């Protein structure tokens, strides 16, 4: 079930919120309702995957319960390992088998494993909880509360990656408490802004850039203009696609009375790759920092150890985005960027902020050109075309206007969360949001639904 679908916007969401607030005075009833509707939301995509989701939640909760009795950290370490094995099987079994057999000149026959929707996100949340308990945070939760923490429908499919201590303490609060209408207004605003980002910016941009990538994958060549239009398009598309999803997730959380963590903070204004990753997909960056980079030594054990930790973190971060060599190379690019940044910091020479921003965006776009390539063989033709191997080319119809609007919003405009926090219930604002939602629904009805990019991860 997509956030940008009629079934969600006109049936699932109104019904869920209506029942939720009707049961608001009964904590157990309203939280049980969210558990049931969250599983139904997941089952709508593929009911066969529900046992995996539910089984994963039960197994991880039982591990923590067993640890509270035995105090054996090996239980939690084994739990983290099992979660990683689960992701590896479903996401990477074919990739690893294909490349291993290729070393011996053999061809791999696909295992035909169905990739469970959102497996990275609901597994990472549970890994973070097990890691926190291993590190000394002994908090235990009732099974129902833990189940809802993992399966809460706004963040189940594509994040944000929420930590247990960020939301579980919010569950007992009555959603009708003081500030109800501010939360409803802010949540509605973020939901509509997220829809606008997806439907009015990300999808139209994809309609311009996707055919170019498809042509390259089919063996065609591109001019410099076409190559940069495709790359710039994907750079804007992925931002509005995922930041739009995150806005909707946070907005839906507010509509239920819960505040989820922010996930974007104007990353396209970053003046270094380090600042960029602190602002882009913030909850994933935080997860990799706290549970991978810092345990490997971080910046505390010399620059060589820091560079190694950064490189390993970014390589694994690239692989997290997908089981393909373009994703691995994307991670490798950022590993190199970070190592260069660490070495540059030793020089002590500072460039003007505008130049730092330009360099950061340039190298990021180059890495996205690799990321978006559907195969290893498509990377070379795309990069060659971008740098003039096939001539300059001519303008691509429709690109300048929508790209210009999207670039201004992503670079100059304030964050959606900042705007939402400054809003107060006003009749004119409500009318404007209602008109905007009506227009978006008309646009949704006129075209097929387009999945969110991060559903693939």
N, C-alpha and C positions, 0 to 999 in steps of 0.2 A: 504494500500500500504506500503510495507516494504522497508526500505532503502537498504536491502540486496536482492532485487528482480530485475529481468531483466526489468520488466515494469517500475520501478523507475529509474534505472541506465541508461537504453538504450533508454527510450522514454520520461518519464515525466521530468526528470532533464534536458536533453539536450534541449528539446523543451521550457521549462520554462526559462532557462537561455538565450537561443537564442533570444526569444521574449523580455525578460527583458532588455537585453543590446541593442536590436534594438530600444527600446522605452526609453533608458536611458536619452535622452535629454528632455523628457516630464515627469515631476514628477508625475502628476496625472495619466497619462497612465500607467507608470511602477508600481506604487503602487496599482492601480486598478487591474492590471494584477496579482500581488501577492495575492491580496484578492481572486480573482476568482480561481487561481490555488490552493491556500491553501484549499478552500472549496472543490474543486474537489479532492484533495489529501485525505481529510477526508471522502468524500462521497464514495471513492473507497472501503473503508472498509465496510460501511453499510450506504446507502443513507438515510435510515429511521432515522438516528441519527442527520442528518444535521439540522433539525428544532430545536432540543434541543440546539445545539451549537450556532446557529444564534440567537435563542431566548434568550439564556443566555447573549450573548453579548449586544443585544439591551436593555434588562431589566436593566443590570448594568449601561450602558451608560446613560439611561434615569433617573436612580436614581441619578447619579451625576449631571445631568443637572437640575433635580428638586431641588436638594440641593443647587445649585448655586443661585436659586431664593428664596427659603424659608429659607435657612441657618439652617434648622432643622436637627440636627445630628441624630435624631431618624430615618430619612429616610435611612441614611447610615448604622446604626446599624441593621435596619430591612433588608437591603440589604445583609449584612454579614450573618445574621441569615437565610435568604432565600437560600443563596448559600450553607450553611451548611446543611440545610434541603434537598436540591437537592442531595448533595452527599450522605446523610444518606439514602434517599429513594432508590437510584439506587445501592449503594454499600452495605448497611447494613440492608435493610428491612427484607430480609429472615433470616439473622443471628439473629437479635433481636427477630423476631417473633418465630423462632425455639426454642431459649433458654427460652423465656418467657413462651411458651406453655409447654415446658418440665418441668417447675416447677410445673405445674398442671397435669403432667402425660399425656399430649396430644401430638399428632404428628402434626407437621406443614406441610401443603401442599404448595410447592413452589409457589411463585407469578409469576415465570417465567419472571422476569424482566431482560431485556438485559442490561448488563453493558456497558455504552457508553465509547468508546475508549478515553483515555486521560482525563476523566472527572475531576480527581483530579488535574491535571496540569493546565488545562485552568480555572478551578474554583479557585484554589489557587492564580493564577495570578490576577484574578479580586478581590478576597478578599483582597490581599495586596494593590491594588489600593484604594479600598474603605476604608481600615484601614488608609492608608496614608492621604487621604482626611479628614477623621474623625479627625486625629491627627494634622491637620492644613495645610497640603499641598493642596492648593486650585487649583492646576493645572487642567485645563480642556482641552480636546482634541477634534478635529473634529472627527465625527463618523467614517469616513473611516480609519483614523489613529489609532483610538482605536480598530476598528475591526481587523486591520492587526496586531496590538500588541498582541491580544489574539490568533488569528488564524494562525499566520505565520508558515508555514508548517514545517520548521526544528525543532521547539521546541514545536509544538502543541501536539504531542502524548505522549512524555515522558520527557519533559523538555529540557534544564534547566528551572527552574521556574524563569522567567525574571521579573524584576520590570519595571514599566512604565518609570521611569527616566533613565533606562539603555539603552533603545533602541529607544524610540519615537523621541528623539532629533536627531537620526541618519537618520530617514526617508527622510528628505529633501536633504541630501547630494547626489550629483551625484555619482553613483557607478564607473564612469570613472575617478574620481578625482586622484590626486597624490597618488602613492602607489598601483595603480591598479594591477600590475603584482605581487607585493609582496603578496597582499591579495589573488589573484587567486592561486598563488603557495602554500601559507600556507593553504588555504581552500582545495585545491586538496590533499595536503599531509595529512591533518587531516581526510578527507573523506576516503582515502585509508587506513590509519592506523586504523581508526575505523572499516572499513570492515575487515581488517586483524585480529583485535582482536576478532571480532564476528565469522568470518568464519573459521579462522585458529587455534583459541585457545578456545573460549567459547564453540562452538558447538562440537568439538571433545572431550573436557573434559566432556561435558554433556552426550555424547554417552557412556562414561565409568561409570559415577556415577549414571545416571538416572535409569538403570536397578536394581541397588542395592536398591534405594529408592522404586522402584516399587515392588520389592520382599518383602520388609518390609511391605508395605501397604497391600499386599496380604496375610499377616499373617506369612511370613517367618522369619527366624532368620539370623543374620549376625555375623561373627567373628569380632575380634578386628580390624584386617587389613581391612576387607571389610567396617566396620563402619567408620574408619578414612579415607579410600580412598573415600568413598561417601561424607563425610563431607568436606574433603580437596578439593575434586573436586568441590563441590558447592561453596565453598569459593572462588575458582579461577574463576569458571564460572560466578558467579554473578558480580564479579569485571570486567572481560573483556567484558561481555555482556553489562553492563550499561555504563562503561567508554567508550567502543567502540561506543555505541549509542551517548553519549555525545560528543565524538570527531567528529562524523559525523554531529551532529546538529551544533556544532560550526563551522566546516568546511563549511557546506552549508550556514550558515549565512555569512561567509567571502566571499563566492562566489557571494553573493548578495550585498556585500559591507557593511555588518553589523557585529559588534562584539558582540557576546553573552557572558555572564559570564562563567568563568570556573566552572567545577563541581567536579573535582577530583585533589588532590594534594598529591600523594603518600601516601594514607591512611594506607597501609600495612607496613609503617615504623613508625607508631605512637607508642609512648611509654606510652600512657594512653588512656583510653576510651574517655576522653574529647577531646584530640588532634585528636583522630580517627574521631570523629563526626565533627570536624572542617575541616577535609580533605575529608570525604566521602560524596558524594551527597551534595556538599557544599550549593547549592541553597535551598534545602529542609531544611538542618540544620539551615541556616540563617532565613528561613521563620518561623520555629518553635521557634527559639530564639527570634526574633523580635516581633512576633505576638502572642506568647503563653507564653514562659518562662519569658521574661522581664515584660509583663503586670501582671503576677502573683507575681511579686516581685523580681525575679531573685536573685542576690547575695547581694542585697542592704538592706535586712531586716532580717539579721541573718541567721545562718546556718540551723536552723529548717525550716524556710520559703524557703530557697534555696533548701534544700533536697526535700521538698514537691513539689516545682515547677519543679524540675528536674524529680521527679518520675512521676508526672502527664504528663509532656511533653513527656517523653519516652513511657509511656503507650499509649497515644494517637498516638504517632508516630508509635508504633507497630500496632495499630488498623488501621492506615492509609494504611499500607501495605497489608491489606486484611481482609475480614470478616470471621475470623476463630480463634479458640482458640490458635493454634500454633503461629499465628501472635501476639495475645495478650500476650502470654507468652514470646515471643521474646522481646516485649516492656518491660515486667516486668523484664526480665533479665537485660536489660540495665538500668532500673530504679534502680535496686539493685546495679549495678556496679557504677552508679553515686553517690548514697548515700554512698557506701563504700569509694569511692574516696574522697568525702567531709569529711568524718570522718577521713580517713587516713591523709588528709592534716593537720588535727589538731595535729597529732602526731609529725609531723615534721621530721620523719625519711625517708631518701631517699634511694631507692634501685639503684643498677647499671642500667644504661640505657638498656643494653642488657636484663637483667632480666625483667625490666618493659615492654620491647617490647614483650618478650616471654609470659608474663602473659596476656598482652592485646590481643595478637593474640589467645591465648588459650581460653580465656573466650568468645571472639568474635566468634570463631569457634563453641563453645558449643551452643551459642545462635543461630547460623545459622543451626545447626543440628535440633533444635526445629523448627525454621522458615521453613525449607524445608520439614518437615514432613507434609504429606497431611491431617492428622487427629490427634486428640488428642491421640487416641489409638496407633499411630505409634511411638510416642515420646519415650515411655518407652523401647520397644524392641531395638530401635536404640541406645539409650544411654547405655543400658545394654550390647549390643554387643560391643560398642566402648570400654567399660571398662572391657572386658574380660569374660563376662558371658558365652559366647559360644566358648571360646578358642581363641588362637592367630590367626589361619587361615594361608592362604598362599597368596603370592603376586597376585595382579590383573594384568593380561596382559595389557601392553600398558600404564599403569598409570605413571610409573616413568619418562619416557622421556618427555611426554607432560606436566606433572605436574611440572617437574624441570624447563623446559623452561619458563612456565607461572609464576612460583614463582620468578625466576630471573628477569623477565621483571617487575613484579609488585613491587618487593622490592628494586632491585638494579638500574634498569633503570631510566632515567629521564622522566618527564611527556611529553606527546605528545605535549602539548601547548608550553612548553619550547623549544623543538626541532623545532617546527614550527616557533616560533618567531625568531630563529637564522638562519633560511633558507633564501637564496636569490635565485632568478631565475638563474638556471644553466642548460645547455643542458644535462649534464650527469645525473643530478638529475631528469630531466623530463623523460629521457629514462628509468631510474630505476623505477620511479613511473608508467610509462606506462606498463612496463613488470610485475610489481607487480599487477597492476589492471587486466591485462590479465589473470594472474594465478588465481587470486581470482575469476574472472568471470567463469573460467573453473571449479573451485571448487564449485561455486554456482550452476552451471548447472548440476553437477554430483550428487547433493543431493537435497532433498526437502528443501524449505525455512523453517527456524526455527524462530519463533516469539521471540521478545525480552522479557526478564523476566518482565521488568517494564511496559509492556503493560497491565499487570494484575492489576496494582495499580491505 
